[in-house]
Each structure stands twice: as C-alpha cells, then as structure tokens.
Amino acid sequence: MKRRTLFVAAVCIAFAASGCTIKKDFTLNLEKDFVVNQSDNPSYSQTGDVRATDFSSDFETYKGDLDAVEVQQASYIVTYWTGPSTQTTNASVMIGDLSGGTPVLLSSVSNVNLMSVAAREQTLSLNSAGSQKLNDLIKNSPYGARFYFTGTVNQVPVIFTTKVKAQLKVTYKKQIP
C-alpha cells in the first residue's frame, strides 16, 4: 500500500511539473466585396484589405498563441450583375501583405459566364503558394492580407459585384505551467 501511494504521488508530481497544453480549433471566414463598374474598359483591377481580427472575436482573443492557420477553401459569389447574357470574364485573386509587397496567385477562373454564376456561390481551385501566403499572413502580426482582384471581360460595360471568401482553420495552442 505504501508503495502504491508513493507511485501515485510521483505520477501526480510529474503531471503537475509538466503542465498541460490547451489546444482549440476554430473557423475563420474572411470576405471581401469588389464592385466593378466600368463603361468602356474591359479590364478591371482592385485591391482590398482584410484583417482577421475584424472577422472573429476568437481570433482577437487567441492571436498571441496561434499554432497553425490553414486555408480550407475559397469561393466567390457574384452578388450583383448587369450586362449582356453572353458576357464572360477571366479573373484572378492574388494575396499580398498589407504593405503592398509582391502578391501571389490564390486562384483564377477562365471564361466564366457572369449570368450563369450570378447569385450562386462557386468554389475556387486553390494555388498552394497563394494558400501558404495567406496562411502565413493571417498567422503573423498584423494578421491581415491584401486581396488583389483583376480580370477582363469580353464585352463592356462591366458592372458587377463579387464577394471573395476564404475559410481558414485556425489552431490556438497554449502551454499551461
């Protein structure tokens, strides 16, 4: 009995000395609207900044102890469109830092008929370098990224609004002494 008590006490002391690690995953949804309104130019180019702390109170709470950030998926939705029924676009979304550093491709689409995708969310194929860039920018201070939205249409005028979305898995990790 004495031996067992000593063993239990030793295990408790070892556990107390090692502390414990708290880990929590949560989802962060970033969104940016781009309004394109040009009457005579078939090319468009816009930028918009997103900051993770604007989209999640969890992120604001745990940003000092982030362990990992991973883009799970990205999508877009044309929330407003007016134009010819045969109007198509080629477009790219790139990711850069908030200070205007060189952006990296996150995704692109080709020959998309705007009328056929209007009001229907579309999944984007992700470029791994762009995903990694977004992961790194969101994980580290200032916890934000600049989205670059560029493209061309086959007919003018070009009048539409697109919401670009990125869903990220964020892991918080805290060592408790």
N, C-alpha and C positions, 0 to 999 in steps of 0.2 A: 504494500500500500504506500509506503514511504517513497519507494522508487517511482511509482506511478505519479504521485503528487509532484515529485521533483521534475519528472518528464513534462507534465502538463505546465508547470511553472516555467520551464525552459522554453517550451513552444510559445507560450504567451509572451515571454520577454523577447524572443526572436521576432515574433509578429509585430510587437509594439516598436521594436527598433527599426524594422524595415519599412514601416509606414504602409500606406496603400495608395493606389493610383485610381483616380476617378476619371472615367472616360465617358464622353457623351457625344453622340452624333446628332446633327440636326440639318435640315434642308434650308438652303439659302436660294431664293428666287430673285434674280436680277432682271430688270426690264428697262428698256429704253425705247421711246417713241421717236420716229423720224418722219417728219412732214415734208414731202416733196411737192413743190408747186412751181412748175416752170412751163411757160407757154411756148418757147421756141428752141430750147436746148434739150436734146435727147439724153445728155449726160447729167448725172447728179452725184453730189459728194457732200456728206455731212458727218459731223462728229458729235458725240455726246458722252458725257462723263457719268459713271455710276460709282457709288460708294456703298460698300457692303453694309456699313453702319446705318444707312438710310432705309434698308430693306428688312432688317431683322434686329429685334431687341436682344435675342440670344447672341447674335454676333457682337453687338455692343458690349454685352456682359462678359463674353469669353474671349475676346480678341487678343488679350495678352497671353493666353495659354493655348493657342491653336497648334494642333499636331499635324493636321493634314487638311487640304482643300482639294476637291476633285470635281471637275465638270462631269455631270451625269448625262446631260443632254442639252441641246439648244433647239430653238424653234423660232418661227416668225408667224405673224398673222397680219394680213392686210386688213386694217380696221376701217379704212375708207378708200374708195377708188372711184374715179370717174374718168372715162376715156373710151376709145374705140374698143369694140369687143375683140379685136384681133391684136390688141396691144400686148407685147411681151417685153420682158426685162431679163437682163443678165446682171447679177448683183453679187457683191462680196461684203462680208462683215470681217473686219480686222480688229485686233486687240492691241492696244499700246498702253504705255504708262500715262499717268495724269499730266506729266510734264511735256508730253509731245514727242517722246522717243519713237524710234522706228517701230511701226506696227507689224504684227504677224497675222497671217490669214487664219481666221477661225473657221469660216465656211464660205462657200459660194454656191450660187444657183445659176442655171443656164436655161434660156428660152422658156421662162415661166410666163404663162398667160395670166395676166393680172385678174381678169374677170373670173377665171376658173378657180382661183385660190382666194378670192375676196371673202372675208369673214370665216375662213376655215384655217385653223392652225396647221402649220406644216413643219415637220421635223427636219432639222438641218443635219447633214453629214458633217462630222467634226474633223478638222485637221489636227493632228496630235500636237504639233508645235504651237498652234494657237490655243489649244486647250491647256497645255502646260503653262503658257504665258499667262493666261487668265488665272489658273491655279496659283501661280507664284505672286501675281499682283494682288490678289484678294487675301492671300495668307499673310502678307507682309504690309507693314505700315507704308503708305496711308490707307491701305485696304480698299483700293479702288482701281478702276481701269477706264480708259477712253475707248469707246466703240467708234469705229470708222465704218460708215455705210456708203458704199459707192456703187454706181452702176450706170447702165444705159437702157433706153427703151427703143423700140423700133418705130414708134410713132409719137408725135407730140400733139397736143400738150401732155405733159406728165404730171398728173395730180393724184397723189395717193399718200396714205399714212401707213407705215409699217411699225409694228411693235416687235422688237427683237427680245427674246427671252433666253436666259441661261439658268439652268437648275444645277446647283452645286451641293455636294455632300461635304459638310464641314465637321471635322473631328476636333473636339476640345479634350485636352489631357492635362490633368493636374495631379502632381505628387503631393500627398498629404504626409507630413513628417510624423 
